[in-house]
Amino acid sequence: MKPVQVDILKYQHMVDSYHAETDRAAAVLAGSFMDEFTRKFIRSFMVPDDVVDNILVGYGPLSSFSSRIDCLYAFGFIDKEACDDLDLIRKIRNHFAHHPEQTSFDESPVRDFCSNLSTAKPMPKADGGEYRVENHRFQFLFAIGMIVVHMHNSILEREKNKP
């Protein structure tokens, strides 16, 4: 199976559609986008040879979202917070994909997964108070957006510094 081509511009265009979707569709689509973006990110570090793609698709050792997350963290491409967020994003996507009954971002366990995302942490306000994002769906989509931007910028920085 040929990998889906994803990039930051596609994510930006898809964000509007995620907001128009049901919770299930938004979780599965955005989670799948993140899965594919991790593939693209890891692939950007590898030699430009089609043989390398076998590692990232089908039954290759880095074909699953989980194995890609582990690899990203093990090689220092992401920090522990991003690793934990990616694992929660994976769990949320899988919950929606594998539970046919009605579920939402506001029900357990999805609500609890979202509450543990880094985007759920209180953020300081200029007046000394705290701002907290309470919308679990937004926490999920925002966490994905933050990681996509980080990885995208890393790819650009590496390309800029190539001889």
Chimera marker file (.cmm) of the C-alpha trace (Angstrom):
<marker_set name="trace">
<marker id="1" x="0.000" y="0.000" z="0.000" r="1" g="1" b="0" radius="0.5"/>
<marker id="2" x="1.361" y="3.395" z="-1.000" r="1" g="1" b="0" radius="0.5"/>
<marker id="3" x="1.566" y="5.888" z="1.917" r="1" g="1" b="0" radius="0.5"/>
<marker id="4" x="-0.801" y="8.852" z="1.944" r="1" g="1" b="0" radius="0.5"/>
<marker id="5" x="0.940" y="12.161" z="1.282" r="1" g="1" b="0" radius="0.5"/>
<marker id="6" x="0.421" y="14.614" z="4.143" r="1" g="1" b="0" radius="0.5"/>
<marker id="7" x="1.877" y="17.995" z="4.962" r="1" g="1" b="0" radius="0.5"/>
<marker id="8" x="1.149" y="20.997" z="7.154" r="1" g="1" b="0" radius="0.5"/>
<marker id="9" x="-0.921" y="22.729" z="4.474" r="1" g="1" b="0" radius="0.5"/>
<marker id="10" x="-3.182" y="19.688" z="4.169" r="1" g="1" b="0" radius="0.5"/>
<marker id="11" x="-3.606" y="19.723" z="7.933" r="1" g="1" b="0" radius="0.5"/>
<marker id="12" x="-4.575" y="23.406" z="7.898" r="1" g="1" b="0" radius="0.5"/>
<marker id="13" x="-7.170" y="22.742" z="5.187" r="1" g="1" b="0" radius="0.5"/>
<marker id="14" x="-8.507" y="19.735" z="7.061" r="1" g="1" b="0" radius="0.5"/>
<marker id="15" x="-8.941" y="21.527" z="10.400" r="1" g="1" b="0" radius="0.5"/>
<marker id="16" x="-12.123" y="23.237" z="9.208" r="1" g="1" b="0" radius="0.5"/>
<marker id="17" x="-13.573" y="19.925" z="8.106" r="1" g="1" b="0" radius="0.5"/>
<marker id="18" x="-12.670" y="18.334" z="11.476" r="1" g="1" b="0" radius="0.5"/>
<marker id="19" x="-14.792" y="20.957" z="13.227" r="1" g="1" b="0" radius="0.5"/>
<marker id="20" x="-17.761" y="20.132" z="10.972" r="1" g="1" b="0" radius="0.5"/>
<marker id="21" x="-17.504" y="16.374" z="11.636" r="1" g="1" b="0" radius="0.5"/>
<marker id="22" x="-18.946" y="14.193" z="14.373" r="1" g="1" b="0" radius="0.5"/>
<marker id="23" x="-16.665" y="13.453" z="17.313" r="1" g="1" b="0" radius="0.5"/>
<marker id="24" x="-15.956" y="9.981" z="15.914" r="1" g="1" b="0" radius="0.5"/>
<marker id="25" x="-15.059" y="11.251" z="12.436" r="1" g="1" b="0" radius="0.5"/>
<marker id="26" x="-12.898" y="14.081" z="13.796" r="1" g="1" b="0" radius="0.5"/>
<marker id="27" x="-11.012" y="11.706" z="16.113" r="1" g="1" b="0" radius="0.5"/>
<marker id="28" x="-10.406" y="9.050" z="13.480" r="1" g="1" b="0" radius="0.5"/>
<marker id="29" x="-9.518" y="11.479" z="10.683" r="1" g="1" b="0" radius="0.5"/>
<marker id="30" x="-7.255" y="13.744" z="12.746" r="1" g="1" b="0" radius="0.5"/>
<marker id="31" x="-5.659" y="10.775" z="14.517" r="1" g="1" b="0" radius="0.5"/>
<marker id="32" x="-5.001" y="9.086" z="11.184" r="1" g="1" b="0" radius="0.5"/>
<marker id="33" x="-3.496" y="12.298" z="9.850" r="1" g="1" b="0" radius="0.5"/>
<marker id="34" x="-1.129" y="12.381" z="12.839" r="1" g="1" b="0" radius="0.5"/>
<marker id="35" x="-0.221" y="8.725" z="12.250" r="1" g="1" b="0" radius="0.5"/>
<marker id="36" x="0.679" y="9.481" z="8.629" r="1" g="1" b="0" radius="0.5"/>
<marker id="37" x="2.560" y="12.626" z="9.587" r="1" g="1" b="0" radius="0.5"/>
<marker id="38" x="4.792" y="10.612" z="11.940" r="1" g="1" b="0" radius="0.5"/>
<marker id="39" x="5.541" y="8.328" z="8.976" r="1" g="1" b="0" radius="0.5"/>
<marker id="40" x="6.458" y="11.320" z="6.821" r="1" g="1" b="0" radius="0.5"/>
<marker id="41" x="8.612" y="12.803" z="9.579" r="1" g="1" b="0" radius="0.5"/>
<marker id="42" x="10.582" y="9.602" z="10.163" r="1" g="1" b="0" radius="0.5"/>
<marker id="43" x="10.912" y="9.067" z="6.395" r="1" g="1" b="0" radius="0.5"/>
<marker id="44" x="12.489" y="12.519" z="6.067" r="1" g="1" b="0" radius="0.5"/>
<marker id="45" x="15.506" y="11.243" z="8.044" r="1" g="1" b="0" radius="0.5"/>
<marker id="46" x="16.060" y="8.204" z="5.825" r="1" g="1" b="0" radius="0.5"/>
<marker id="47" x="17.978" y="7.820" z="2.586" r="1" g="1" b="0" radius="0.5"/>
<marker id="48" x="15.983" y="8.585" z="-0.577" r="1" g="1" b="0" radius="0.5"/>
<marker id="49" x="15.429" y="5.008" z="-1.758" r="1" g="1" b="0" radius="0.5"/>
<marker id="50" x="12.104" y="3.246" z="-2.339" r="1" g="1" b="0" radius="0.5"/>
<marker id="51" x="13.412" y="0.173" z="-0.488" r="1" g="1" b="0" radius="0.5"/>
<marker id="52" x="13.326" y="2.209" z="2.732" r="1" g="1" b="0" radius="0.5"/>
<marker id="53" x="9.550" y="2.597" z="2.440" r="1" g="1" b="0" radius="0.5"/>
<marker id="54" x="9.155" y="-1.099" z="3.318" r="1" g="1" b="0" radius="0.5"/>
<marker id="55" x="10.210" y="-0.246" z="6.860" r="1" g="1" b="0" radius="0.5"/>
<marker id="56" x="7.299" y="2.182" z="7.246" r="1" g="1" b="0" radius="0.5"/>
<marker id="57" x="4.380" y="0.357" z="5.597" r="1" g="1" b="0" radius="0.5"/>
<marker id="58" x="2.692" y="-3.032" z="5.568" r="1" g="1" b="0" radius="0.5"/>
<marker id="59" x="4.363" y="-5.287" z="8.111" r="1" g="1" b="0" radius="0.5"/>
<marker id="60" x="7.521" y="-3.207" z="8.438" r="1" g="1" b="0" radius="0.5"/>
<marker id="61" x="8.981" y="-2.577" z="11.884" r="1" g="1" b="0" radius="0.5"/>
<marker id="62" x="7.835" y="1.071" z="11.816" r="1" g="1" b="0" radius="0.5"/>
<marker id="63" x="4.473" y="0.509" z="10.135" r="1" g="1" b="0" radius="0.5"/>
<marker id="64" x="2.337" y="1.083" z="13.241" r="1" g="1" b="0" radius="0.5"/>
<marker id="65" x="1.593" y="4.397" z="14.896" r="1" g="1" b="0" radius="0.5"/>
<marker id="66" x="2.761" y="2.952" z="18.214" r="1" g="1" b="0" radius="0.5"/>
<marker id="67" x="6.154" y="1.842" z="16.882" r="1" g="1" b="0" radius="0.5"/>
<marker id="68" x="6.664" y="5.233" z="15.213" r="1" g="1" b="0" radius="0.5"/>
<marker id="69" x="5.928" y="7.043" z="18.477" r="1" g="1" b="0" radius="0.5"/>
<marker id="70" x="8.461" y="4.851" z="20.292" r="1" g="1" b="0" radius="0.5"/>
<marker id="71" x="11.056" y="5.483" z="17.569" r="1" g="1" b="0" radius="0.5"/>
<marker id="72" x="10.508" y="9.256" z="17.589" r="1" g="1" b="0" radius="0.5"/>
<marker id="73" x="11.093" y="9.374" z="21.332" r="1" g="1" b="0" radius="0.5"/>
<marker id="74" x="13.958" y="6.850" z="21.410" r="1" g="1" b="0" radius="0.5"/>
<marker id="75" x="15.951" y="8.838" z="18.849" r="1" g="1" b="0" radius="0.5"/>
<marker id="76" x="15.259" y="12.164" z="20.567" r="1" g="1" b="0" radius="0.5"/>
<marker id="77" x="13.119" y="13.622" z="17.776" r="1" g="1" b="0" radius="0.5"/>
<marker id="78" x="10.379" y="14.432" z="20.309" r="1" g="1" b="0" radius="0.5"/>
<marker id="79" x="10.423" y="15.026" z="24.043" r="1" g="1" b="0" radius="0.5"/>
<marker id="80" x="8.573" y="12.989" z="26.674" r="1" g="1" b="0" radius="0.5"/>
<marker id="81" x="5.586" y="15.362" z="26.672" r="1" g="1" b="0" radius="0.5"/>
<marker id="82" x="5.079" y="14.993" z="22.900" r="1" g="1" b="0" radius="0.5"/>
<marker id="83" x="5.579" y="11.229" z="23.199" r="1" g="1" b="0" radius="0.5"/>
<marker id="84" x="2.880" y="11.031" z="25.870" r="1" g="1" b="0" radius="0.5"/>
<marker id="85" x="0.567" y="13.255" z="23.795" r="1" g="1" b="0" radius="0.5"/>
<marker id="86" x="1.064" y="11.094" z="20.706" r="1" g="1" b="0" radius="0.5"/>
<marker id="87" x="0.291" y="7.968" z="22.709" r="1" g="1" b="0" radius="0.5"/>
<marker id="88" x="-2.915" y="9.567" z="24.021" r="1" g="1" b="0" radius="0.5"/>
<marker id="89" x="-3.846" y="10.691" z="20.485" r="1" g="1" b="0" radius="0.5"/>
<marker id="90" x="-3.342" y="7.090" z="19.341" r="1" g="1" b="0" radius="0.5"/>
<marker id="91" x="-5.523" y="5.770" z="22.174" r="1" g="1" b="0" radius="0.5"/>
<marker id="92" x="-8.269" y="8.299" z="21.411" r="1" g="1" b="0" radius="0.5"/>
<marker id="93" x="-8.261" y="7.483" z="17.696" r="1" g="1" b="0" radius="0.5"/>
<marker id="94" x="-8.305" y="3.751" z="18.442" r="1" g="1" b="0" radius="0.5"/>
<marker id="95" x="-11.134" y="4.108" z="20.951" r="1" g="1" b="0" radius="0.5"/>
<marker id="96" x="-13.356" y="5.847" z="18.422" r="1" g="1" b="0" radius="0.5"/>
<marker id="97" x="-12.345" y="3.452" z="15.637" r="1" g="1" b="0" radius="0.5"/>
<marker id="98" x="-12.901" y="0.257" z="17.627" r="1" g="1" b="0" radius="0.5"/>
<marker id="99" x="-15.972" y="1.061" z="19.727" r="1" g="1" b="0" radius="0.5"/>
<marker id="100" x="-19.080" y="0.939" z="17.558" r="1" g="1" b="0" radius="0.5"/>
<marker id="101" x="-21.377" y="2.231" z="20.295" r="1" g="1" b="0" radius="0.5"/>
<marker id="102" x="-21.982" y="5.950" z="20.669" r="1" g="1" b="0" radius="0.5"/>
<marker id="103" x="-19.047" y="7.709" z="22.257" r="1" g="1" b="0" radius="0.5"/>
<marker id="104" x="-17.840" y="11.296" z="22.480" r="1" g="1" b="0" radius="0.5"/>
<marker id="105" x="-14.967" y="13.451" z="23.660" r="1" g="1" b="0" radius="0.5"/>
<marker id="106" x="-16.942" y="14.166" z="26.836" r="1" g="1" b="0" radius="0.5"/>
<marker id="107" x="-17.286" y="10.524" z="27.928" r="1" g="1" b="0" radius="0.5"/>
<marker id="108" x="-14.785" y="8.300" z="29.687" r="1" g="1" b="0" radius="0.5"/>
<marker id="109" x="-12.194" y="7.095" z="28.713" r="1" g="1" b="0" radius="0.5"/>
<marker id="110" x="-11.784" y="9.676" z="25.915" r="1" g="1" b="0" radius="0.5"/>
<marker id="111" x="-12.450" y="12.595" z="28.288" r="1" g="1" b="0" radius="0.5"/>
<marker id="112" x="-9.758" y="11.256" z="30.622" r="1" g="1" b="0" radius="0.5"/>
<marker id="113" x="-7.248" y="10.792" z="27.797" r="1" g="1" b="0" radius="0.5"/>
<marker id="114" x="-7.885" y="14.371" z="26.656" r="1" g="1" b="0" radius="0.5"/>
<marker id="115" x="-7.513" y="15.684" z="30.211" r="1" g="1" b="0" radius="0.5"/>
<marker id="116" x="-3.992" y="14.238" z="30.253" r="1" g="1" b="0" radius="0.5"/>
<marker id="117" x="-2.888" y="15.921" z="27.010" r="1" g="1" b="0" radius="0.5"/>
<marker id="118" x="-0.353" y="18.714" z="27.446" r="1" g="1" b="0" radius="0.5"/>
<marker id="119" x="-2.895" y="21.100" z="25.893" r="1" g="1" b="0" radius="0.5"/>
<marker id="120" x="-5.171" y="20.496" z="28.892" r="1" g="1" b="0" radius="0.5"/>
<marker id="121" x="-2.641" y="21.981" z="31.301" r="1" g="1" b="0" radius="0.5"/>
<marker id="122" x="-3.377" y="25.462" z="32.654" r="1" g="1" b="0" radius="0.5"/>
<marker id="123" x="-1.644" y="28.262" z="30.762" r="1" g="1" b="0" radius="0.5"/>
<marker id="124" x="-0.596" y="31.497" z="32.453" r="1" g="1" b="0" radius="0.5"/>
<marker id="125" x="-2.477" y="34.695" z="31.649" r="1" g="1" b="0" radius="0.5"/>
<marker id="126" x="-0.845" y="38.110" z="31.469" r="1" g="1" b="0" radius="0.5"/>
<marker id="127" x="-2.775" y="39.176" z="34.581" r="1" g="1" b="0" radius="0.5"/>
<marker id="128" x="-1.247" y="36.338" z="36.617" r="1" g="1" b="0" radius="0.5"/>
<marker id="129" x="-4.287" y="34.079" z="36.401" r="1" g="1" b="0" radius="0.5"/>
<marker id="130" x="-4.602" y="30.852" z="34.507" r="1" g="1" b="0" radius="0.5"/>
<marker id="131" x="-6.387" y="29.897" z="31.338" r="1" g="1" b="0" radius="0.5"/>
<marker id="132" x="-7.588" y="26.332" z="30.993" r="1" g="1" b="0" radius="0.5"/>
<marker id="133" x="-9.011" y="24.760" z="27.852" r="1" g="1" b="0" radius="0.5"/>
<marker id="134" x="-12.031" y="22.736" z="28.971" r="1" g="1" b="0" radius="0.5"/>
<marker id="135" x="-13.178" y="21.537" z="25.548" r="1" g="1" b="0" radius="0.5"/>
<marker id="136" x="-11.807" y="18.008" z="25.176" r="1" g="1" b="0" radius="0.5"/>
<marker id="137" x="-12.251" y="17.884" z="21.422" r="1" g="1" b="0" radius="0.5"/>
<marker id="138" x="-10.307" y="21.146" z="21.070" r="1" g="1" b="0" radius="0.5"/>
<marker id="139" x="-7.571" y="19.799" z="23.374" r="1" g="1" b="0" radius="0.5"/>
<marker id="140" x="-7.210" y="16.778" z="21.067" r="1" g="1" b="0" radius="0.5"/>
<marker id="141" x="-7.124" y="18.788" z="17.824" r="1" g="1" b="0" radius="0.5"/>
<marker id="142" x="-4.840" y="21.431" z="19.310" r="1" g="1" b="0" radius="0.5"/>
<marker id="143" x="-2.367" y="18.796" z="20.558" r="1" g="1" b="0" radius="0.5"/>
<marker id="144" x="-2.196" y="17.333" z="17.051" r="1" g="1" b="0" radius="0.5"/>
<marker id="145" x="-1.704" y="20.783" z="15.555" r="1" g="1" b="0" radius="0.5"/>
<marker id="146" x="1.131" y="21.593" z="17.952" r="1" g="1" b="0" radius="0.5"/>
<marker id="147" x="2.982" y="18.358" z="17.172" r="1" g="1" b="0" radius="0.5"/>
<marker id="148" x="2.479" y="18.737" z="13.423" r="1" g="1" b="0" radius="0.5"/>
<marker id="149" x="3.897" y="22.274" z="13.553" r="1" g="1" b="0" radius="0.5"/>
<marker id="150" x="6.879" y="21.120" z="15.633" r="1" g="1" b="0" radius="0.5"/>
<marker id="151" x="7.680" y="18.267" z="13.231" r="1" g="1" b="0" radius="0.5"/>
<marker id="152" x="7.114" y="20.443" z="10.166" r="1" g="1" b="0" radius="0.5"/>
<marker id="153" x="9.488" y="23.109" z="11.495" r="1" g="1" b="0" radius="0.5"/>
<marker id="154" x="12.069" y="20.435" z="12.278" r="1" g="1" b="0" radius="0.5"/>
<marker id="155" x="11.908" y="19.146" z="8.691" r="1" g="1" b="0" radius="0.5"/>
<marker id="156" x="12.274" y="22.702" z="7.324" r="1" g="1" b="0" radius="0.5"/>
<marker id="157" x="15.207" y="23.458" z="9.611" r="1" g="1" b="0" radius="0.5"/>
<marker id="158" x="17.020" y="20.292" z="8.576" r="1" g="1" b="0" radius="0.5"/>
<marker id="159" x="16.417" y="20.987" z="4.867" r="1" g="1" b="0" radius="0.5"/>
<marker id="160" x="17.669" y="24.566" z="5.306" r="1" g="1" b="0" radius="0.5"/>
<marker id="161" x="20.908" y="23.335" z="6.873" r="1" g="1" b="0" radius="0.5"/>
<marker id="162" x="21.665" y="20.701" z="4.232" r="1" g="1" b="0" radius="0.5"/>
<marker id="163" x="24.885" y="21.427" z="2.340" r="1" g="1" b="0" radius="0.5"/>
<link id1="1" id2="2" r="1" g="1" b="0" radius="0.2"/>
<link id1="2" id2="3" r="1" g="1" b="0" radius="0.2"/>
<link id1="3" id2="4" r="1" g="1" b="0" radius="0.2"/>
<link id1="4" id2="5" r="1" g="1" b="0" radius="0.2"/>
<link id1="5" id2="6" r="1" g="1" b="0" radius="0.2"/>
<link id1="6" id2="7" r="1" g="1" b="0" radius="0.2"/>
<link id1="7" id2="8" r="1" g="1" b="0" radius="0.2"/>
<link id1="8" id2="9" r="1" g="1" b="0" radius="0.2"/>
<link id1="9" id2="10" r="1" g="1" b="0" radius="0.2"/>
<link id1="10" id2="11" r="1" g="1" b="0" radius="0.2"/>
<link id1="11" id2="12" r="1" g="1" b="0" radius="0.2"/>
<link id1="12" id2="13" r="1" g="1" b="0" radius="0.2"/>
<link id1="13" id2="14" r="1" g="1" b="0" radius="0.2"/>
<link id1="14" id2="15" r="1" g="1" b="0" radius="0.2"/>
<link id1="15" id2="16" r="1" g="1" b="0" radius="0.2"/>
<link id1="16" id2="17" r="1" g="1" b="0" radius="0.2"/>
<link id1="17" id2="18" r="1" g="1" b="0" radius="0.2"/>
<link id1="18" id2="19" r="1" g="1" b="0" radius="0.2"/>
<link id1="19" id2="20" r="1" g="1" b="0" radius="0.2"/>
<link id1="20" id2="21" r="1" g="1" b="0" radius="0.2"/>
<link id1="21" id2="22" r="1" g="1" b="0" radius="0.2"/>
<link id1="22" id2="23" r="1" g="1" b="0" radius="0.2"/>
<link id1="23" id2="24" r="1" g="1" b="0" radius="0.2"/>
<link id1="24" id2="25" r="1" g="1" b="0" radius="0.2"/>
<link id1="25" id2="26" r="1" g="1" b="0" radius="0.2"/>
<link id1="26" id2="27" r="1" g="1" b="0" radius="0.2"/>
<link id1="27" id2="28" r="1" g="1" b="0" radius="0.2"/>
<link id1="28" id2="29" r="1" g="1" b="0" radius="0.2"/>
<link id1="29" id2="30" r="1" g="1" b="0" radius="0.2"/>
<link id1="30" id2="31" r="1" g="1" b="0" radius="0.2"/>
<link id1="31" id2="32" r="1" g="1" b="0" radius="0.2"/>
<link id1="32" id2="33" r="1" g="1" b="0" radius="0.2"/>
<link id1="33" id2="34" r="1" g="1" b="0" radius="0.2"/>
<link id1="34" id2="35" r="1" g="1" b="0" radius="0.2"/>
<link id1="35" id2="36" r="1" g="1" b="0" radius="0.2"/>
<link id1="36" id2="37" r="1" g="1" b="0" radius="0.2"/>
<link id1="37" id2="38" r="1" g="1" b="0" radius="0.2"/>
<link id1="38" id2="39" r="1" g="1" b="0" radius="0.2"/>
<link id1="39" id2="40" r="1" g="1" b="0" radius="0.2"/>
<link id1="40" id2="41" r="1" g="1" b="0" radius="0.2"/>
<link id1="41" id2="42" r="1" g="1" b="0" radius="0.2"/>
<link id1="42" id2="43" r="1" g="1" b="0" radius="0.2"/>
<link id1="43" id2="44" r="1" g="1" b="0" radius="0.2"/>
<link id1="44" id2="45" r="1" g="1" b="0" radius="0.2"/>
<link id1="45" id2="46" r="1" g="1" b="0" radius="0.2"/>
<link id1="46" id2="47" r="1" g="1" b="0" radius="0.2"/>
<link id1="47" id2="48" r="1" g="1" b="0" radius="0.2"/>
<link id1="48" id2="49" r="1" g="1" b="0" radius="0.2"/>
<link id1="49" id2="50" r="1" g="1" b="0" radius="0.2"/>
<link id1="50" id2="51" r="1" g="1" b="0" radius="0.2"/>
<link id1="51" id2="52" r="1" g="1" b="0" radius="0.2"/>
<link id1="52" id2="53" r="1" g="1" b="0" radius="0.2"/>
<link id1="53" id2="54" r="1" g="1" b="0" radius="0.2"/>
<link id1="54" id2="55" r="1" g="1" b="0" radius="0.2"/>
<link id1="55" id2="56" r="1" g="1" b="0" radius="0.2"/>
<link id1="56" id2="57" r="1" g="1" b="0" radius="0.2"/>
<link id1="57" id2="58" r="1" g="1" b="0" radius="0.2"/>
<link id1="58" id2="59" r="1" g="1" b="0" radius="0.2"/>
<link id1="59" id2="60" r="1" g="1" b="0" radius="0.2"/>
<link id1="60" id2="61" r="1" g="1" b="0" radius="0.2"/>
<link id1="61" id2="62" r="1" g="1" b="0" radius="0.2"/>
<link id1="62" id2="63" r="1" g="1" b="0" radius="0.2"/>
<link id1="63" id2="64" r="1" g="1" b="0" radius="0.2"/>
<link id1="64" id2="65" r="1" g="1" b="0" radius="0.2"/>
<link id1="65" id2="66" r="1" g="1" b="0" radius="0.2"/>
<link id1="66" id2="67" r="1" g="1" b="0" radius="0.2"/>
<link id1="67" id2="68" r="1" g="1" b="0" radius="0.2"/>
<link id1="68" id2="69" r="1" g="1" b="0" radius="0.2"/>
<link id1="69" id2="70" r="1" g="1" b="0" radius="0.2"/>
<link id1="70" id2="71" r="1" g="1" b="0" radius="0.2"/>
<link id1="71" id2="72" r="1" g="1" b="0" radius="0.2"/>
<link id1="72" id2="73" r="1" g="1" b="0" radius="0.2"/>
<link id1="73" id2="74" r="1" g="1" b="0" radius="0.2"/>
<link id1="74" id2="75" r="1" g="1" b="0" radius="0.2"/>
<link id1="75" id2="76" r="1" g="1" b="0" radius="0.2"/>
<link id1="76" id2="77" r="1" g="1" b="0" radius="0.2"/>
<link id1="77" id2="78" r="1" g="1" b="0" radius="0.2"/>
<link id1="78" id2="79" r="1" g="1" b="0" radius="0.2"/>
<link id1="79" id2="80" r="1" g="1" b="0" radius="0.2"/>
<link id1="80" id2="81" r="1" g="1" b="0" radius="0.2"/>
<link id1="81" id2="82" r="1" g="1" b="0" radius="0.2"/>
<link id1="82" id2="83" r="1" g="1" b="0" radius="0.2"/>
<link id1="83" id2="84" r="1" g="1" b="0" radius="0.2"/>
<link id1="84" id2="85" r="1" g="1" b="0" radius="0.2"/>
<link id1="85" id2="86" r="1" g="1" b="0" radius="0.2"/>
<link id1="86" id2="87" r="1" g="1" b="0" radius="0.2"/>
<link id1="87" id2="88" r="1" g="1" b="0" radius="0.2"/>
<link id1="88" id2="89" r="1" g="1" b="0" radius="0.2"/>
<link id1="89" id2="90" r="1" g="1" b="0" radius="0.2"/>
<link id1="90" id2="91" r="1" g="1" b="0" radius="0.2"/>
<link id1="91" id2="92" r="1" g="1" b="0" radius="0.2"/>
<link id1="92" id2="93" r="1" g="1" b="0" radius="0.2"/>
<link id1="93" id2="94" r="1" g="1" b="0" radius="0.2"/>
<link id1="94" id2="95" r="1" g="1" b="0" radius="0.2"/>
<link id1="95" id2="96" r="1" g="1" b="0" radius="0.2"/>
<link id1="96" id2="97" r="1" g="1" b="0" radius="0.2"/>
<link id1="97" id2="98" r="1" g="1" b="0" radius="0.2"/>
<link id1="98" id2="99" r="1" g="1" b="0" radius="0.2"/>
<link id1="99" id2="100" r="1" g="1" b="0" radius="0.2"/>
<link id1="100" id2="101" r="1" g="1" b="0" radius="0.2"/>
<link id1="101" id2="102" r="1" g="1" b="0" radius="0.2"/>
<link id1="102" id2="103" r="1" g="1" b="0" radius="0.2"/>
<link id1="103" id2="104" r="1" g="1" b="0" radius="0.2"/>
<link id1="104" id2="105" r="1" g="1" b="0" radius="0.2"/>
<link id1="105" id2="106" r="1" g="1" b="0" radius="0.2"/>
<link id1="106" id2="107" r="1" g="1" b="0" radius="0.2"/>
<link id1="107" id2="108" r="1" g="1" b="0" radius="0.2"/>
<link id1="108" id2="109" r="1" g="1" b="0" radius="0.2"/>
<link id1="109" id2="110" r="1" g="1" b="0" radius="0.2"/>
<link id1="110" id2="111" r="1" g="1" b="0" radius="0.2"/>
<link id1="111" id2="112" r="1" g="1" b="0" radius="0.2"/>
<link id1="112" id2="113" r="1" g="1" b="0" radius="0.2"/>
<link id1="113" id2="114" r="1" g="1" b="0" radius="0.2"/>
<link id1="114" id2="115" r="1" g="1" b="0" radius="0.2"/>
<link id1="115" id2="116" r="1" g="1" b="0" radius="0.2"/>
<link id1="116" id2="117" r="1" g="1" b="0" radius="0.2"/>
<link id1="117" id2="118" r="1" g="1" b="0" radius="0.2"/>
<link id1="118" id2="119" r="1" g="1" b="0" radius="0.2"/>
<link id1="119" id2="120" r="1" g="1" b="0" radius="0.2"/>
<link id1="120" id2="121" r="1" g="1" b="0" radius="0.2"/>
<link id1="121" id2="122" r="1" g="1" b="0" radius="0.2"/>
<link id1="122" id2="123" r="1" g="1" b="0" radius="0.2"/>
<link id1="123" id2="124" r="1" g="1" b="0" radius="0.2"/>
<link id1="124" id2="125" r="1" g="1" b="0" radius="0.2"/>
<link id1="125" id2="126" r="1" g="1" b="0" radius="0.2"/>
<link id1="126" id2="127" r="1" g="1" b="0" radius="0.2"/>
<link id1="127" id2="128" r="1" g="1" b="0" radius="0.2"/>
<link id1="128" id2="129" r="1" g="1" b="0" radius="0.2"/>
<link id1="129" id2="130" r="1" g="1" b="0" radius="0.2"/>
<link id1="130" id2="131" r="1" g="1" b="0" radius="0.2"/>
<link id1="131" id2="132" r="1" g="1" b="0" radius="0.2"/>
<link id1="132" id2="133" r="1" g="1" b="0" radius="0.2"/>
<link id1="133" id2="134" r="1" g="1" b="0" radius="0.2"/>
<link id1="134" id2="135" r="1" g="1" b="0" radius="0.2"/>
<link id1="135" id2="136" r="1" g="1" b="0" radius="0.2"/>
<link id1="136" id2="137" r="1" g="1" b="0" radius="0.2"/>
<link id1="137" id2="138" r="1" g="1" b="0" radius="0.2"/>
<link id1="138" id2="139" r="1" g="1" b="0" radius="0.2"/>
<link id1="139" id2="140" r="1" g="1" b="0" radius="0.2"/>
<link id1="140" id2="141" r="1" g="1" b="0" radius="0.2"/>
<link id1="141" id2="142" r="1" g="1" b="0" radius="0.2"/>
<link id1="142" id2="143" r="1" g="1" b="0" radius="0.2"/>
<link id1="143" id2="144" r="1" g="1" b="0" radius="0.2"/>
<link id1="144" id2="145" r="1" g="1" b="0" radius="0.2"/>
<link id1="145" id2="146" r="1" g="1" b="0" radius="0.2"/>
<link id1="146" id2="147" r="1" g="1" b="0" radius="0.2"/>
<link id1="147" id2="148" r="1" g="1" b="0" radius="0.2"/>
<link id1="148" id2="149" r="1" g="1" b="0" radius="0.2"/>
<link id1="149" id2="150" r="1" g="1" b="0" radius="0.2"/>
<link id1="150" id2="151" r="1" g="1" b="0" radius="0.2"/>
<link id1="151" id2="152" r="1" g="1" b="0" radius="0.2"/>
<link id1="152" id2="153" r="1" g="1" b="0" radius="0.2"/>
<link id1="153" id2="154" r="1" g="1" b="0" radius="0.2"/>
<link id1="154" id2="155" r="1" g="1" b="0" radius="0.2"/>
<link id1="155" id2="156" r="1" g="1" b="0" radius="0.2"/>
<link id1="156" id2="157" r="1" g="1" b="0" radius="0.2"/>
<link id1="157" id2="158" r="1" g="1" b="0" radius="0.2"/>
<link id1="158" id2="159" r="1" g="1" b="0" radius="0.2"/>
<link id1="159" id2="160" r="1" g="1" b="0" radius="0.2"/>
<link id1="160" id2="161" r="1" g="1" b="0" radius="0.2"/>
<link id1="161" id2="162" r="1" g="1" b="0" radius="0.2"/>
<link id1="162" id2="163" r="1" g="1" b="0" radius="0.2"/>
</marker_set>
